[in-house]
Amino acid sequence: MRVSTLSLALCLSLPLPALAGNPTADCMAEATTPEAQAACIGLSAEACRKRPSTTQPTDVAACYADEHGWWRKRMLTAAEAMKARAEKLDVPYSKQIAAGMPRLVDDTQIMLDAWQTWAEKRCTFEGMVHRNSPRRMVYAAACHMRLTAEQTLFLEASAKAN
């Protein structure tokens, strides 16, 4: 059975298990290095997975989808911050840009759009590799959570870089 965008959307639209707190958010609030931030990825999903009521693949996928949503909101904020930084970084190059040099703000949007397409295809593929498993949606949802978290950390760091 093919893991399609539709089946993943159905999985992600299921009621999400409520987390007691948010271990990922708590970890990120204390993380001071890129390594510490990376170690936060998946903490909420893992806490959710360990609950006795989380036994079905749809429940486990919902755990990953819940954390994916948290990272996605943060990623959208980071993307806006990066776009704002790109606009500022373009200012000293206004003459070159007027002469045809690419604008960083345009390149930022191109990268964001390409990343979104790539992540969708990558995670669909990851689910397809496990198409004979009832857990295929778990693999796809975990992939979306992981890639979104990594992209978020990259954008946050890029938006703050000097």
DSSP file with accessible surface (Angstrom, degrees, kcal/mol):
  #  RESIDUE AA STRUCTURE BP1 BP2  ACC     N-H-->O    O-->H-N    N-H-->O    O-->H-N    TCO  KAPPA ALPHA  PHI   PSI    X-CA   Y-CA   Z-CA
    1    1 A M              0   0  147      0, 0.0     2,-0.3     0, 0.0     0, 0.0   0.000 360.0 360.0 360.0 136.2    0.0    0.0    0.0
    2    2 A R        -     0   0  157      1,-0.0     2,-0.9     5,-0.0     5,-0.1  -0.608 360.0-135.1 -85.1 132.8    1.4    3.4   -0.9
    3    3 A V        -     0   0    2     -2,-0.3     2,-0.2   121,-0.3   125,-0.2  -0.784  39.0-179.7 -82.9 108.5    1.8    6.1    1.7
    4    4 A S     >  -     0   0   34     -2,-0.9     4,-2.4     1,-0.1     5,-0.2  -0.589  45.6-103.1-106.8 171.7    0.4    9.0   -0.1
    5    5 A T  H  > S+     0   0   83     -2,-0.2     4,-2.8     1,-0.2     5,-0.2   0.898 122.4  55.0 -59.4 -36.8    0.0   12.6    0.9
    6    6 A L  H  > S+     0   0  121      2,-0.2     4,-2.5     1,-0.2    -1,-0.2   0.940 108.2  45.6 -64.4 -47.0   -3.7   11.8    1.5
    7    7 A S  H  > S+     0   0   44      1,-0.2     4,-2.3     2,-0.2    -1,-0.2   0.898 114.5  48.9 -66.2 -36.4   -3.1    9.0    3.9
    8    8 A L  H  X S+     0   0    6     -4,-2.4     4,-2.9     2,-0.2    -1,-0.2   0.928 110.1  51.5 -67.3 -40.2   -0.5   11.1    5.8
    9    9 A A  H  X S+     0   0   51     -4,-2.8     4,-1.3    -5,-0.2    -2,-0.2   0.907 109.4  50.5 -61.7 -40.4   -2.9   14.0    5.9
   10   10 A L  H  < S+     0   0  105     -4,-2.5     4,-0.5     2,-0.2     3,-0.4   0.932 111.6  47.9 -61.9 -44.2   -5.6   11.6    7.4
   11   11 A C  H >< S+     0   0    4     -4,-2.3     3,-1.2     1,-0.2    -2,-0.2   0.928 112.2  48.8 -60.7 -45.7   -3.1   10.4   10.0
   12   12 A L  H 3< S+     0   0   55     -4,-2.9    -1,-0.2     1,-0.2    -2,-0.2   0.697 106.2  58.4 -72.1 -15.7   -2.1   14.0   10.8
   13   13 A S  T 3< S+     0   0   85     -4,-1.3    -1,-0.2    -3,-0.4    -2,-0.2   0.514  81.9 109.1 -91.4  -3.8   -5.7   15.0   11.1
   14   14 A L  S <  S-     0   0   62     -3,-1.2     2,-0.0    -4,-0.5    -3,-0.0  -0.328  89.9 -83.4 -66.3 153.7   -6.5   12.5   13.8
   15   15 A P        -     0   0  119      0, 0.0    -1,-0.1     0, 0.0    47,-0.1  -0.367  52.6-128.3 -58.0 132.7   -7.1   13.7   17.4
   16   16 A L        -     0   0   74     -3,-0.1     2,-0.2     1,-0.1    47,-0.1  -0.652  17.2-110.3 -88.5 139.9   -3.7   14.2   18.9
   17   17 A P        -     0   0   27      0, 0.0     2,-0.3     0, 0.0    -1,-0.1  -0.481  38.3-118.8 -64.8 130.1   -2.8   12.7   22.3
   18   18 A A        -     0   0   79     -2,-0.2     2,-0.4     1,-0.0    45,-0.0  -0.548  26.0-138.1 -73.4 133.4   -2.4   15.5   24.7
   19   19 A L        -     0   0   34     -2,-0.3     2,-1.2     2,-0.1    -1,-0.0  -0.741  13.2-123.6 -91.9 142.6    1.0   15.7   26.2
   20   20 A A  S    S-     0   0   91     -2,-0.4     2,-0.0    27,-0.0    -1,-0.0  -0.733  86.6 -32.9 -79.9 100.9    1.6   16.4   29.9
   21   21 A G  S    S-     0   0   53     -2,-1.2     3,-0.1     1,-0.1    -2,-0.1  -0.287  86.1 -86.0  76.0-168.5    3.7   19.5   29.3
   22   22 A N     >  -     0   0   37      1,-0.1     4,-2.7     2,-0.0     5,-0.2  -0.792  33.6-171.3-141.3  93.0    6.0   19.6   26.3
   23   23 A P  H  > S+     0   0   40      0, 0.0     4,-2.4     0, 0.0     5,-0.2   0.840  88.8  53.7 -56.0 -33.2    9.4   18.0   26.9
   24   24 A T  H  > S+     0   0    0      2,-0.2     4,-2.7     1,-0.2     5,-0.2   0.948 110.9  44.6 -67.3 -46.9   10.7   19.4   23.6
   25   25 A A  H  > S+     0   0   26      2,-0.2     4,-2.1     1,-0.2    -1,-0.2   0.910 113.6  51.0 -63.4 -41.1    9.8   22.9   24.5
   26   26 A D  H  X S+     0   0  103     -4,-2.7     4,-0.9     2,-0.2    -1,-0.2   0.924 112.2  46.9 -62.0 -44.1   11.2   22.5   28.0
   27   27 A a  H >X S+     0   0   35     -4,-2.4     4,-1.6    -5,-0.2     3,-0.8   0.929 111.3  50.6 -63.2 -45.5   14.4   21.2   26.5
   28   28 A M  H 3< S+     0   0   10     -4,-2.7    -1,-0.2     1,-0.3    -2,-0.2   0.852 103.7  59.6 -64.0 -32.8   14.7   24.0   23.9
   29   29 A A  H 3< S+     0   0   88     -4,-2.1    -1,-0.3     1,-0.2    -2,-0.2   0.803 115.5  35.0 -65.0 -26.6   14.1   26.6   26.6
   30   30 A E  H << S+     0   0  163     -4,-0.9    -1,-0.2    -3,-0.8    -2,-0.2   0.596  91.5 108.5-101.7 -15.3   17.3   25.3   28.4
   31   31 A A     <  +     0   0   18     -4,-1.6    -4,-0.0     1,-0.1    -3,-0.0  -0.472  34.9 172.3 -70.9 131.4   19.4   24.4   25.4
   32   32 A T        +     0   0  128     -2,-0.2    -1,-0.1     1,-0.0    -4,-0.0   0.451  59.5  50.7-117.9  -4.8   22.3   26.8   24.8
   33   33 A T  S  > S-     0   0   56      1,-0.1     4,-2.5     0, 0.0     5,-0.2  -0.910  84.5-113.0-129.4 159.9   24.3   25.0   22.1
   34   34 A P  H  > S+     0   0   90      0, 0.0     4,-2.6     0, 0.0     5,-0.2   0.881 119.1  52.8 -58.2 -37.6   23.3   23.6   18.7
   35   35 A E  H  > S+     0   0  140      2,-0.2     4,-1.7     1,-0.2     5,-0.1   0.908 109.2  48.1 -64.8 -42.4   24.1   20.1   20.0
   36   36 A A  H  > S+     0   0   33      2,-0.2     4,-0.5     1,-0.2    -1,-0.2   0.888 111.7  50.5 -66.3 -38.0   21.8   20.6   23.0
   37   37 A Q  H >X S+     0   0   39     -4,-2.5     3,-1.5     1,-0.2     4,-0.5   0.932 108.4  51.6 -64.7 -44.0   19.1   21.9   20.7
   38   38 A A  H >< S+     0   0   50     -4,-2.6     3,-1.2     1,-0.3    -1,-0.2   0.856 102.6  60.6 -61.5 -33.0   19.4   18.9   18.4
   39   39 A A  H 3< S+     0   0   68     -4,-1.7    -1,-0.3     1,-0.2    -2,-0.2   0.690  95.3  64.0 -68.6 -15.5   19.1   16.6   21.4
   40   40 A a  H X< S+     0   0    0     -3,-1.5     3,-1.9    -4,-0.5     4,-0.4   0.709  75.3 110.5 -78.7 -21.7   15.6   18.1   22.1
   41   41 A I  T << S+     0   0   37     -3,-1.2   105,-0.1    -4,-0.5   104,-0.0  -0.357  87.1   8.5 -62.4 125.1   14.2   16.7   18.8
   42   42 A G  T 3> S+     0   0   10     -2,-0.1     4,-2.7   103,-0.1    -1,-0.3   0.351  88.1 119.5  91.5  -3.3   11.7   14.0   19.4
   43   43 A L  H <> S+     0   0   69     -3,-1.9     4,-2.2     1,-0.2     5,-0.2   0.910  79.2  44.3 -64.0 -42.7   11.5   14.3   23.2
   44   44 A S  H  > S+     0   0    1     -4,-0.4     4,-2.4     2,-0.2    -1,-0.2   0.916 114.0  50.3 -67.6 -41.2    7.7   15.1   23.2
   45   45 A A  H  > S+     0   0    0      1,-0.2     4,-2.7     2,-0.2    -2,-0.2   0.917 111.6  48.5 -62.9 -42.2    7.0   12.3   20.7
   46   46 A E  H  X S+     0   0   71     -4,-2.7     4,-1.4     2,-0.2    -1,-0.2   0.903 110.2  50.9 -66.3 -40.1    8.9    9.8   22.7
   47   47 A A  H  < S+     0   0   45     -4,-2.2     4,-0.3    -5,-0.2     3,-0.2   0.922 112.7  47.0 -61.8 -41.6    7.2   10.8   25.9
   48   48 A b  H >< S+     0   0    0     -4,-2.4     3,-1.5     1,-0.2    -2,-0.2   0.920 108.4  55.1 -65.1 -43.2    3.8   10.4   24.2
   49   49 A R  H 3< S+     0   0   80     -4,-2.7    -1,-0.2     1,-0.3    -2,-0.2   0.790 100.6  60.6 -61.1 -30.4    4.8    7.0   22.7
   50   50 A K  T 3< S+     0   0  165     -4,-1.4    -1,-0.3    -3,-0.2    -2,-0.2   0.546  78.9 110.3 -79.4  -6.1    5.6    5.6   26.1
   51   51 A R  S X  S-     0   0   72     -3,-1.5     3,-1.7    -4,-0.3    -3,-0.0  -0.441  75.4-128.1 -68.0 142.0    2.1    6.1   27.4
   52   52 A P  T 3  S+     0   0  126      0, 0.0    -1,-0.1     0, 0.0    -3,-0.0   0.821 108.3  57.4 -60.3 -28.4    0.2    2.9   27.9
   53   53 A S  T 3  S+     0   0   88      1,-0.2     2,-1.2     2,-0.1     3,-0.4   0.560  86.5  84.3 -80.8  -6.6   -2.7    4.2   25.8
   54   54 A T    <   +     0   0   12     -3,-1.7    -1,-0.2     1,-0.2    -3,-0.0  -0.655  51.4 121.1 -98.8  80.9   -0.4    4.7   22.8
   55   55 A T        +     0   0   97     -2,-1.2    -1,-0.2    -5,-0.0    -2,-0.1   0.691  48.4  77.4-114.9 -25.8   -0.4    1.2   21.3
   56   56 A Q  S >> S-     0   0  110     -3,-0.4     4,-2.2     1,-0.1     3,-0.6  -0.595  82.5-119.0 -89.8 150.2   -1.8    1.5   17.8
   57   57 A P  H 3> S+     0   0   27      0, 0.0     4,-3.0     0, 0.0     5,-0.2   0.869 115.8  55.9 -54.6 -36.3    0.3    2.8   14.9
   58   58 A T  H 3> S+     0   0   55      1,-0.2     4,-2.0     2,-0.2     5,-0.1   0.883 107.1  49.9 -65.2 -35.1   -2.2    5.7   14.4
   59   59 A D  H <> S+     0   0   53     -3,-0.6     4,-1.5     2,-0.2    -1,-0.2   0.916 112.6  46.3 -66.3 -44.1   -1.6    6.7   18.0
   60   60 A V  H  X S+     0   0    7     -4,-2.2     4,-1.8     2,-0.2     3,-0.2   0.927 111.7  51.0 -65.4 -43.6    2.2    6.6   17.6
   61   61 A A  H  X S+     0   0    0     -4,-3.0     4,-2.6     1,-0.2    -1,-0.2   0.894 107.2  54.9 -60.6 -37.8    2.0    8.6   14.3
   62   62 A A  H  X S+     0   0    3     -4,-2.0     4,-2.4     2,-0.2    -1,-0.2   0.849 102.5  57.0 -65.1 -33.2   -0.2   11.2   16.1
   63   63 A b  H  X S+     0   0    1     -4,-1.5     4,-1.8    -3,-0.2    -1,-0.2   0.939 111.1  42.5 -61.0 -46.1    2.5   11.6   18.7
   64   64 A Y  H  X S+     0   0   19     -4,-1.8     4,-2.8     1,-0.2    -2,-0.2   0.890 112.6  53.7 -66.9 -38.7    5.0   12.5   16.0
   65   65 A A  H  X S+     0   0    7     -4,-2.6     4,-2.3     2,-0.2    -2,-0.2   0.882 105.4  54.8 -64.3 -36.4    2.4   14.7   14.3
   66   66 A D  H  X S+     0   0   45     -4,-2.4     4,-1.5     2,-0.2    -1,-0.2   0.957 112.7  40.9 -62.6 -48.5    1.9   16.6   17.5
   67   67 A E  H  X S+     0   0    4     -4,-1.8     4,-2.5     1,-0.2     5,-0.3   0.895 110.5  58.8 -68.7 -35.4    5.5   17.4   17.9
   68   68 A H  H  X S+     0   0   29     -4,-2.8     4,-2.9     1,-0.2    -1,-0.2   0.926 103.9  52.5 -56.2 -43.2    5.8   18.1   14.1
   69   69 A G  H  X S+     0   0   28     -4,-2.3     4,-2.1     2,-0.2    -1,-0.2   0.890 107.8  50.8 -60.6 -39.3    3.1   20.8   14.6
   70   70 A W  H  X S+     0   0   60     -4,-1.5     4,-1.7     1,-0.2    -1,-0.2   0.943 114.2  43.5 -63.9 -46.8    5.1   22.4   17.4
   71   71 A W  H  X S+     0   0    0     -4,-2.5     4,-2.9     1,-0.2    -2,-0.2   0.879 110.2  57.2 -65.7 -37.8    8.3   22.5   15.2
   72   72 A R  H  X S+     0   0   81     -4,-2.9     4,-2.4    -5,-0.3    -1,-0.2   0.929 106.3  48.2 -61.4 -44.6    6.3   23.7   12.2
   73   73 A K  H  X S+     0   0  155     -4,-2.1     4,-1.7     1,-0.2    -1,-0.2   0.930 114.4  46.7 -60.9 -43.4    5.0   26.8   14.0
   74   74 A R  H  X S+     0   0   71     -4,-1.7     4,-2.4     1,-0.2    -2,-0.2   0.884 110.2  53.6 -66.1 -37.8    8.5   27.5   15.2
   75   75 A M  H  X S+     0   0    9     -4,-2.9     4,-2.9     2,-0.2    -2,-0.2   0.901 105.7  52.8 -64.6 -40.7    9.9   27.0   11.7
   76   76 A L  H  X S+     0   0   87     -4,-2.4     4,-2.0     2,-0.2    -1,-0.2   0.910 110.8  47.6 -63.3 -38.6    7.4   29.5   10.2
   77   77 A T  H  X S+     0   0  102     -4,-1.7     4,-2.1     2,-0.2    -2,-0.2   0.923 112.8  48.6 -65.2 -44.8    8.5   32.1   12.7
   78   78 A A  H  X S+     0   0    6     -4,-2.4     4,-2.5     1,-0.2    -2,-0.2   0.880 108.6  54.2 -63.8 -37.3   12.2   31.3   12.0
   79   79 A A  H  X S+     0   0    8     -4,-2.9     4,-2.4     2,-0.2    -1,-0.2   0.917 108.6  48.5 -63.9 -42.0   11.5   31.5    8.2
   80   80 A E  H  X S+     0   0  114     -4,-2.0     4,-2.2     2,-0.2    -1,-0.2   0.907 111.1  50.6 -64.3 -40.1   10.0   35.0    8.6
   81   81 A A  H  X S+     0   0   45     -4,-2.1     4,-2.3     2,-0.2    -2,-0.2   0.901 110.6  49.6 -63.6 -39.7   13.0   36.0   10.7
   82   82 A M  H  X S+     0   0   14     -4,-2.5     4,-2.8     2,-0.2    -2,-0.2   0.903 109.1  51.5 -67.4 -38.6   15.4   34.7    8.1
   83   83 A K  H  X S+     0   0   44     -4,-2.4     4,-2.2     2,-0.2    -1,-0.2   0.919 109.9  49.9 -62.9 -41.4   13.5   36.6    5.4
   84   84 A A  H  X S+     0   0   51     -4,-2.2     4,-1.8     1,-0.2    -2,-0.2   0.918 112.2  47.6 -63.6 -41.1   13.8   39.8    7.4
   85   85 A R  H  X S+     0   0   56     -4,-2.3     4,-2.6     1,-0.2    -2,-0.2   0.908 108.8  54.7 -65.2 -41.3   17.5   39.2    7.9
   86   86 A A  H  X S+     0   0    0     -4,-2.8     4,-1.7     1,-0.2    19,-0.4   0.905 105.6  52.6 -60.0 -40.5   17.9   38.5    4.1
   87   87 A E  H  X S+     0   0  118     -4,-2.2     4,-1.0     1,-0.2    -1,-0.2   0.922 111.2  46.6 -61.7 -42.9   16.3   41.9    3.3
   88   88 A K  H >< S+     0   0  158     -4,-1.8     3,-0.5     1,-0.2    -2,-0.2   0.893 111.0  51.9 -65.8 -39.2   18.8   43.7    5.6
   89   89 A L  H 3< S+     0   0   65     -4,-2.6     4,-0.2     1,-0.2    -1,-0.2   0.768 105.3  56.9 -69.6 -23.6   21.7   41.7    4.1
   90   90 A D  H >< S+     0   0   18     -4,-1.7     3,-1.6    -5,-0.2    -1,-0.2   0.777  87.5  80.2 -75.2 -25.3   20.6   42.7    0.6
   91   91 A V  G X< S+     0   0  101     -4,-1.0     3,-1.8    -3,-0.5     4,-0.2   0.891  88.1  51.0 -54.8 -49.3   20.8   46.5    1.4
   92   92 A P  G 3  S+     0   0   93      0, 0.0    -1,-0.3     0, 0.0     3,-0.3   0.713 111.6  51.4 -63.8 -14.2   24.6   46.9    1.0
   93   93 A Y  G <> S+     0   0  111     -3,-1.6     4,-3.0    -4,-0.2     5,-0.3   0.108  70.3 120.9-106.6  21.1   24.3   45.2   -2.4
   94   94 A S  H <> S+     0   0   76     -3,-1.8     4,-2.4     1,-0.2    -1,-0.2   0.866  75.7  49.3 -58.1 -37.4   21.5   47.3   -3.8
   95   95 A K  H  > S+     0   0  174     -3,-0.3     4,-1.4     2,-0.2    -1,-0.2   0.935 113.9  45.1 -67.6 -44.2   23.7   48.5   -6.8
   96   96 A Q  H  4>S+     0   0   90      2,-0.2     5,-2.7     1,-0.2    -2,-0.2   0.890 113.0  51.1 -65.9 -38.4   24.7   45.0   -7.6
   97   97 A I  H ><5S+     0   0   33     -4,-3.0     3,-1.9     3,-0.2    -2,-0.2   0.921 107.2  53.3 -64.3 -41.6   21.2   43.7   -7.2
   98   98 A A  H 3<5S+     0   0   91     -4,-2.4    -1,-0.2     1,-0.3    -2,-0.2   0.830 106.8  54.1 -62.6 -27.6   19.9   46.5   -9.6
   99   99 A A  T 3<5S-     0   0   90     -4,-1.4    -1,-0.3    -5,-0.1    -2,-0.2   0.399 135.9 -84.5 -88.1   2.4   22.5   45.2  -12.1
  100  100 A G  T < 5S+     0   0   62     -3,-1.9    -3,-0.2     1,-0.3    -2,-0.1   0.412  77.6 145.5 115.6  -3.1   21.1   41.7  -11.9
  101  101 A M      < -     0   0   80     -5,-2.7    -1,-0.3    -6,-0.1    -8,-0.0  -0.432  58.5-101.0 -64.7 139.9   22.8   40.1   -8.9
  102  102 A P        -     0   0   84      0, 0.0     2,-0.4     0, 0.0    -1,-0.1  -0.323  32.9-123.7 -62.0 147.0   20.4   37.7   -7.1
  103  103 A R     >  -     0   0  100      1,-0.1     4,-2.3    -6,-0.1     3,-0.2  -0.763   6.1-139.0 -91.3 137.9   18.7   38.9   -4.0
  104  104 A L  H  > S+     0   0   59     -2,-0.4     4,-2.8   -18,-0.3     5,-0.2   0.876 104.5  59.7 -62.4 -35.0   19.2   36.9   -0.8
  105  105 A V  H  > S+     0   0   14    -19,-0.4     4,-1.7     1,-0.2    -1,-0.2   0.906 107.9  44.8 -62.6 -38.3   15.6   37.4    0.0
  106  106 A D  H  > S+     0   0   74     -3,-0.2     4,-2.4     2,-0.2    -1,-0.2   0.922 113.0  50.5 -69.4 -42.9   14.6   35.7   -3.2
  107  107 A D  H  X S+     0   0   75     -4,-2.3     4,-2.5     1,-0.2    -2,-0.2   0.857 106.9  55.9 -63.8 -34.0   17.1   32.9   -2.7
  108  108 A T  H  X S+     0   0    8     -4,-2.8     4,-2.6     2,-0.2    -1,-0.2   0.943 109.3  45.3 -62.8 -46.5   15.7   32.4    0.8
  109  109 A Q  H  X S+     0   0   65     -4,-1.7     4,-2.6     2,-0.2     5,-0.2   0.906 111.7  52.3 -65.5 -39.7   12.2   31.9   -0.5
  110  110 A I  H  X S+     0   0  108     -4,-2.4     4,-2.6     1,-0.2     5,-0.2   0.929 111.1  47.9 -60.0 -44.6   13.4   29.5   -3.3
  111  111 A M  H  X S+     0   0   64     -4,-2.5     4,-2.8     2,-0.2    -2,-0.2   0.930 111.4  49.9 -62.8 -44.1   15.3   27.5   -0.7
  112  112 A L  H  X S+     0   0   22     -4,-2.6     4,-2.1     2,-0.2    -2,-0.2   0.923 113.1  46.1 -62.2 -43.6   12.2   27.3    1.6
  113  113 A D  H  X S+     0   0   88     -4,-2.6     4,-2.0     2,-0.2    -1,-0.2   0.921 114.1  47.7 -65.1 -43.6    9.9   26.2   -1.3
  114  114 A A  H  X S+     0   0   58     -4,-2.6     4,-2.8    -5,-0.2    -2,-0.2   0.901 110.4  52.7 -65.2 -39.4   12.4   23.6   -2.5
  115  115 A W  H  X S+     0   0   30     -4,-2.8     4,-3.3    -5,-0.2     5,-0.2   0.929 107.4  51.7 -62.0 -44.2   12.9   22.3    1.1
  116  116 A Q  H  X S+     0   0   69     -4,-2.1     4,-2.1     1,-0.2    -1,-0.2   0.928 112.6  45.1 -59.8 -45.1    9.2   21.9    1.5
  117  117 A T  H  X S+     0   0   80     -4,-2.0     4,-2.2     2,-0.2    -1,-0.2   0.935 115.1  47.9 -63.6 -46.1    8.9   19.9   -1.7
  118  118 A W  H  X S+     0   0  129     -4,-2.8     4,-3.1     1,-0.2     5,-0.2   0.929 110.5  51.0 -61.9 -45.6   11.9   17.8   -0.9
  119  119 A A  H  X S+     0   0    3     -4,-3.3     4,-2.5     1,-0.2     5,-0.3   0.907 109.9  50.3 -61.7 -41.5   10.8   17.0    2.7
  120  120 A E  H  X S+     0   0   49     -4,-2.1     4,-2.1    -5,-0.2    -1,-0.2   0.944 115.1  42.6 -61.4 -46.7    7.3   15.9    1.4
  121  121 A K  H  X S+     0   0  143     -4,-2.2     4,-2.4     2,-0.2    -2,-0.2   0.908 113.8  52.2 -67.0 -41.3    8.9   13.6   -1.1
  122  122 A R  H  X S+     0   0   86     -4,-3.1     4,-2.2    -5,-0.2    -2,-0.2   0.923 113.0  43.3 -62.4 -44.4   11.6   12.3    1.3
  123  123 A c  H  X S+     0   0    0     -4,-2.5     4,-2.1     2,-0.2    -1,-0.2   0.856 111.6  53.3 -75.9 -32.4    9.0   11.4    4.0
  124  124 A T  H  X S+     0   0   15     -4,-2.1     4,-2.4    -5,-0.3  -121,-0.3   0.934 110.5  49.0 -62.4 -43.6    6.6    9.8    1.5
  125  125 A F  H  X S+     0   0  133     -4,-2.4     4,-2.2     1,-0.2    -2,-0.2   0.927 107.5  54.2 -60.9 -43.5    9.5    7.7    0.3
  126  126 A E  H  X S+     0   0   33     -4,-2.2     4,-0.7     1,-0.2    -1,-0.2   0.907 110.4  46.4 -60.7 -39.9   10.4    6.7    3.9
  127  127 A G  H >< S+     0   0    0     -4,-2.1     3,-1.0     1,-0.2    -1,-0.2   0.911 109.6  55.0 -65.4 -39.7    6.9    5.5    4.5
  128  128 A M  H >< S+     0   0   33     -4,-2.4     3,-1.9     1,-0.3    -2,-0.2   0.841  96.6  63.7 -64.2 -33.4    6.9    3.7    1.1
  129  129 A V  H 3< S+     0   0   87     -4,-2.2    -1,-0.3     1,-0.3     3,-0.2   0.838 111.3  39.4 -58.7 -28.7   10.0    1.7    2.1
  130  130 A H  T X< S+     0   0   59     -3,-1.0     3,-2.5    -4,-0.7     6,-0.3  -0.047  77.1 133.2-109.2  31.4    7.9    0.2    4.9
  131  131 A R  T <   +     0   0  124     -3,-1.9    -1,-0.2     1,-0.3    -2,-0.1   0.701  68.6  56.2 -63.0 -20.2    4.7   -0.2    2.8
  132  132 A N  T 3  S+     0   0  153     -3,-0.2    -1,-0.3    -4,-0.2    -2,-0.1   0.432  95.6  84.7 -88.8   3.2    4.1   -3.7    4.0
  133  133 A S  S X  S-     0   0   32     -3,-2.5     3,-1.7     1,-0.1     4,-0.2  -0.847  75.6-138.8-106.4 140.5    4.1   -2.6    7.6
  134  134 A P  T 3  S+     0   0   88      0, 0.0     3,-0.4     0, 0.0     4,-0.1   0.681 105.2  64.5 -67.5 -11.0    1.1   -1.2    9.5
  135  135 A R  T >>  +     0   0   77      1,-0.2     4,-1.9    -5,-0.1     3,-0.9   0.328  66.1 108.6 -93.1   9.6    3.7    1.3   11.0
  136  136 A R  H <> S+     0   0   48     -3,-1.7     4,-2.0    -6,-0.3    -1,-0.2   0.872  78.1  52.2 -57.2 -37.2    4.4    2.9    7.6
  137  137 A M  H 3> S+     0   0   43     -3,-0.4     4,-2.6     1,-0.2    -1,-0.3   0.823 104.7  57.4 -69.7 -26.6    2.6    6.1    8.7
  138  138 A V  H <> S+     0   0    4     -3,-0.9     4,-2.8     2,-0.2     5,-0.3   0.938 106.6  48.3 -65.9 -45.3    4.7    6.2   11.8
  139  139 A Y  H  X S+     0   0   77     -4,-1.9     4,-2.0     1,-0.2    -2,-0.2   0.913 113.9  46.5 -60.5 -43.7    7.8    6.3    9.7
  140  140 A A  H  X S+     0   0    0     -4,-2.0     4,-2.3     2,-0.2    -2,-0.2   0.930 114.4  46.4 -66.2 -44.4    6.4    9.0    7.5
  141  141 A A  H  X S+     0   0    1     -4,-2.6     4,-2.3     1,-0.2    -2,-0.2   0.907 112.3  50.5 -66.4 -40.0    5.2   11.1   10.5
  142  142 A A  H  X S+     0   0   15     -4,-2.8     4,-2.8    -5,-0.2    -1,-0.2   0.899 109.4  52.5 -63.9 -38.9    8.5   10.7   12.3
  143  143 A c  H  X S+     0   0    0     -4,-2.0     4,-3.0    -5,-0.3     5,-0.3   0.940 108.9  48.8 -61.6 -47.8   10.3   11.8    9.2
  144  144 A H  H  X S+     0   0   10     -4,-2.3     4,-2.2     1,-0.2     5,-0.2   0.917 113.1  48.1 -59.3 -43.5    8.3   14.9    8.9
  145  145 A M  H  X S+     0   0    8     -4,-2.3     4,-2.4     2,-0.2    -2,-0.2   0.958 114.8  44.9 -62.2 -48.3    8.9   15.7   12.6
  146  146 A R  H  X S+     0   0   71     -4,-2.8     4,-2.5     1,-0.2    -2,-0.2   0.936 115.6  44.9 -64.4 -48.9   12.6   15.2   12.3
  147  147 A L  H  X S+     0   0   11     -4,-3.0     4,-2.5     1,-0.2    -1,-0.2   0.895 113.9  50.0 -65.7 -38.5   13.2   17.1    9.1
  148  148 A T  H  X S+     0   0    3     -4,-2.2     4,-2.5    -5,-0.3    -1,-0.2   0.915 111.0  49.6 -66.1 -41.4   11.0   20.0   10.2
  149  149 A A  H  X S+     0   0    0     -4,-2.4     4,-2.5    -5,-0.2    -2,-0.2   0.937 112.0  47.8 -62.2 -45.5   12.9   20.2   13.5
  150  150 A E  H  X S+     0   0   97     -4,-2.5     4,-2.2     1,-0.2    -2,-0.2   0.912 112.6  48.5 -63.2 -41.6   16.2   20.2   11.7
  151  151 A Q  H  X S+     0   0   17     -4,-2.5     4,-2.8     2,-0.2    -1,-0.2   0.896 109.7  53.7 -65.5 -37.9   15.1   22.8    9.3
  152  152 A T  H  X S+     0   0    0     -4,-2.5     4,-2.9     2,-0.2     5,-0.2   0.944 109.1  47.1 -60.7 -48.9   13.8   24.9   12.1
  153  153 A L  H  X S+     0   0   21     -4,-2.5     4,-2.3     1,-0.2     5,-0.2   0.901 112.7  50.6 -62.0 -39.8   17.1   24.8   13.9
  154  154 A F  H  X S+     0   0  106     -4,-2.2     4,-2.7    -5,-0.2    -2,-0.2   0.942 112.8  45.4 -62.1 -46.9   19.0   25.7   10.7
  155  155 A L  H  X S+     0   0    1     -4,-2.8     4,-2.6     2,-0.2    -2,-0.2   0.904 112.0  51.5 -66.3 -41.0   16.7   28.7   10.0
  156  156 A E  H  X S+     0   0   23     -4,-2.9     4,-1.1    -5,-0.2    -1,-0.2   0.935 113.3  44.7 -61.2 -45.1   16.9   29.9   13.6
  157  157 A A  H  X S+     0   0   61     -4,-2.3     4,-1.2    -5,-0.2     3,-0.3   0.915 114.2  49.7 -65.2 -40.8   20.7   29.8   13.5
  158  158 A S  H  < S+     0   0   28     -4,-2.7     3,-0.2     1,-0.2    -2,-0.2   0.873 107.4  53.9 -66.6 -37.3   20.8   31.4   10.1
  159  159 A A  H  < S+     0   0   21     -4,-2.6    -1,-0.2     1,-0.2    -2,-0.2   0.787 115.6  40.1 -68.7 -24.5   18.5   34.2   11.1
  160  160 A K  H  < S+     0   0  151     -4,-1.1    -1,-0.2    -3,-0.3    -2,-0.2   0.562  88.4 117.7 -97.9 -14.3   20.8   35.0   14.1
  161  161 A A     <        0   0   46     -4,-1.2    -3,-0.0    -3,-0.2    -4,-0.0  -0.176 360.0 360.0 -58.6 151.6   24.2   34.6   12.3
  162  162 A N              0   0  198      0, 0.0    -1,-0.1     0, 0.0    -2,-0.1  -0.656 360.0 360.0 -99.5 360.0   26.5   37.6   12.1
